[in-house]
């Protein structure tokens, strides 16, 4: 029974890390999209 409790706890931790990584990726993509759109409006190129 002790092993089962540990595996549940580590699974929960892994899910938290996945959530944080997905949140970071989403924010990063949103920032990149807004930044490129802003550069396009201003007439700037890369």
C-alpha atoms as one frame of an Amber mdcrd trajectory, in Angstrom:
protein
   0.000   0.000   0.000   2.941   2.336   0.614   4.182   2.028  -2.976   0.773
   2.861  -4.407   0.605   6.079  -2.364   4.032   7.174  -3.602   3.162   6.552
  -7.243  -0.020   8.609  -6.891   1.923  11.463  -5.322   4.634  11.490  -8.007
   1.961  11.326 -10.729   0.349  14.421  -9.284   3.709  16.199  -9.254   4.340
  15.251 -12.875   0.921  16.608 -13.848   1.743  19.904 -12.117   4.997  20.159
 -14.088   3.171  19.401 -17.348   0.627  22.110 -16.537   3.350  24.671 -15.780
   5.236  23.817 -18.978   2.071  24.037 -21.092   1.155  27.361 -19.464   4.636
  28.742 -20.165   4.518  27.554 -23.785   1.119  29.173 -24.312   2.228  32.504
 -22.854   5.433  32.389 -24.909   3.530  31.784 -28.151   1.039  34.545 -27.333
   3.831  37.025 -26.604   5.629  36.106 -29.836   2.465  36.541 -31.888   1.678
  39.931 -30.368   5.287  41.089 -30.773   5.456  40.112 -34.448   2.092  41.778
 -35.097   3.330  44.923 -33.363   6.497  44.928 -35.493   4.381  44.504 -38.627
   2.153  47.448 -37.721   5.210  49.632 -37.158   6.716  48.548 -40.495   9.767
  46.932 -38.923  11.437  43.822 -40.323  13.480  41.172 -38.596
